Amino acid sequence: MRREQGTFVAAIGETTVSLRIYGDALDHDEISRLLGCPPSSVIVKGHVRPRGYVELSNMWMLTRDCHAPGDLQAKIRDLLDSVSNEPSVWVDLKTRFGLDMFAGLFMTGWDEGFDLDPATLAELGNKGVKLGICIYGPSGDEGA
């Protein structure tokens, strides 16, 4: 646990993050070239998933897998440090495609939290990357 503003907050148990770039005209190879790294996975528009869902857009994803400890800040920094930091690349990407950073937080207790430093938040904003967070509560009834 860490002390934060007069209360004790446990760190998130596990986290995963993905930088996602999406759009109908997206070319996976071009994105890899612009960012200077290959994707962890790609989605192709029109692909039909096993349950019948049809992908509506192309997507390029770079992911940091889910594992403990759940240091969201470190995973986002690691991911951002692995792609181009050239401003013109990000201006180009954000004018042509949708950009987001998906974060999945998997709690092991009912009172866990995290923080992101101002530099990381500013870098996401300057690149035009919105941050989406999905929080998964612990199993059981610890918070009841």
C-alpha positions as CSV (number, residue, x, y, z in Angstrom):
1,M,0.0,0.0,0.0
2,R,1.1,3.6,-0.5
3,R,0.1,6.7,1.4
4,E,-1.9,9.1,-0.8
5,Q,-3.6,12.3,0.4
6,G,-4.1,11.0,3.9
7,T,-5.4,7.6,2.9
8,F,-3.9,4.3,2.2
9,V,-4.5,3.0,-1.4
10,A,-3.4,-0.4,-2.6
11,A,-2.0,-0.6,-6.1
12,I,-4.0,-2.1,-8.9
13,G,-3.4,-5.9,-9.0
14,E,-2.9,-6.3,-12.8
15,T,-3.0,-4.0,-15.8
16,T,-2.8,-4.2,-19.5
17,V,-2.5,-1.3,-22.0
18,S,-2.8,-1.1,-25.8
19,L,-2.1,1.8,-28.1
20,R,-4.8,1.5,-30.8
21,I,-4.8,3.3,-34.2
22,Y,-7.9,2.7,-36.3
23,G,-9.5,3.8,-39.5
24,D,-10.9,2.4,-42.8
25,A,-8.0,3.6,-44.9
26,L,-5.4,2.4,-42.3
27,D,-2.5,0.5,-43.8
28,H,-0.8,-1.7,-41.1
29,D,2.6,-1.6,-42.7
30,E,2.6,2.1,-43.0
31,I,1.7,2.5,-39.3
32,S,4.6,0.2,-38.4
33,R,7.0,2.2,-40.6
34,L,5.8,5.5,-39.1
35,L,6.0,4.4,-35.5
36,G,9.2,2.4,-36.0
37,C,7.9,-0.9,-34.5
38,P,5.7,-3.8,-35.5
39,P,2.2,-4.2,-34.0
40,S,1.3,-6.7,-31.3
41,S,-1.8,-7.5,-33.4
42,V,-3.9,-6.1,-36.2
43,I,-7.6,-6.1,-37.1
44,V,-8.7,-6.1,-40.7
45,K,-12.0,-4.4,-41.7
46,G,-14.6,-7.0,-42.7
47,H,-13.1,-9.9,-40.7
48,V,-15.8,-12.0,-39.1
49,R,-15.1,-13.1,-35.5
50,P,-16.3,-16.5,-34.3
51,R,-19.5,-15.2,-32.7
52,G,-20.5,-13.4,-36.0
53,Y,-19.2,-9.9,-35.1
54,V,-17.9,-8.2,-38.2
55,E,-14.9,-5.8,-37.8
56,L,-16.0,-2.3,-38.9
57,S,-12.5,-0.8,-39.3
58,N,-8.8,-1.6,-39.7
59,M,-6.8,-1.4,-36.5
60,W,-3.1,-1.5,-35.5
61,M,-2.4,-2.3,-31.9
62,L,0.7,-2.3,-29.7
63,T,0.0,-4.0,-26.4
64,R,1.7,-4.6,-23.0
65,D,0.2,-7.8,-21.6
66,C,-1.7,-8.2,-18.4
67,H,0.4,-9.2,-15.4
68,A,1.2,-8.1,-11.9
69,P,2.3,-5.8,-10.6
70,G,-0.3,-3.6,-12.1
71,D,1.9,-0.5,-12.6
72,L,-0.2,1.4,-15.2
73,Q,2.2,4.3,-15.3
74,A,5.2,2.0,-16.1
75,K,3.3,0.1,-18.8
76,I,2.2,3.3,-20.5
77,R,5.7,4.8,-20.3
78,D,7.2,1.6,-21.7
79,L,4.7,1.6,-24.6
80,L,5.2,5.3,-25.4
81,D,9.0,4.8,-25.3
82,S,8.9,2.1,-27.9
83,V,7.2,4.2,-30.6
84,S,8.4,7.3,-32.5
85,N,8.3,10.6,-30.6
86,E,8.5,12.6,-33.8
87,P,5.8,15.3,-33.6
88,S,5.1,15.3,-37.4
89,V,4.3,11.6,-37.2
90,W,1.7,12.1,-34.5
91,V,0.2,15.1,-36.3
92,D,-0.2,13.0,-39.4
93,L,-1.7,10.0,-37.5
94,K,-4.2,12.1,-35.5
95,T,-5.5,13.9,-38.6
96,R,-6.1,10.6,-40.5
97,F,-7.0,8.1,-37.9
98,G,-8.5,7.5,-34.5
99,L,-6.0,7.1,-31.7
100,D,-6.5,5.8,-28.2
101,M,-4.7,4.1,-25.3
102,F,-6.9,1.4,-23.8
103,A,-6.1,0.4,-20.2
104,G,-7.6,-2.6,-18.5
105,L,-7.3,-2.6,-14.7
106,F,-7.9,-5.8,-12.8
107,M,-8.5,-5.2,-9.2
108,T,-7.7,-7.9,-6.6
109,G,-9.3,-6.0,-3.7
110,W,-12.1,-3.4,-3.3
111,D,-9.9,-0.4,-2.5
112,E,-7.1,-0.1,-5.2
113,G,-6.0,2.9,-7.1
114,F,-3.4,4.4,-9.4
115,D,-2.1,7.7,-10.6
116,L,-0.4,9.0,-13.8
117,D,2.2,11.7,-13.7
118,P,1.6,15.0,-15.5
119,A,4.4,14.3,-18.1
120,T,2.7,11.1,-19.2
121,L,-0.7,12.7,-19.4
122,A,0.8,15.6,-21.4
123,E,2.5,13.3,-23.8
124,L,-0.7,11.4,-24.5
125,G,-2.5,14.7,-25.1
126,N,0.2,16.1,-27.3
127,K,0.1,13.0,-29.5
128,G,-3.7,13.3,-29.7
129,V,-4.2,9.9,-27.9
130,K,-7.2,9.7,-25.6
131,L,-7.1,7.4,-22.6
132,G,-9.8,4.9,-22.1
133,I,-9.9,2.9,-18.8
134,C,-11.9,-0.2,-18.1
135,I,-12.0,-1.3,-14.5
136,Y,-12.7,-4.9,-13.6
137,G,-13.6,-5.5,-9.9
138,P,-12.4,-8.3,-7.8
139,S,-14.2,-11.6,-7.6
140,G,-16.1,-12.2,-4.4
141,D,-17.8,-9.7,-2.1
142,E,-14.9,-7.9,-0.4
143,G,-16.5,-4.5,-0.9
144,A,-20.0,-5.6,0.2
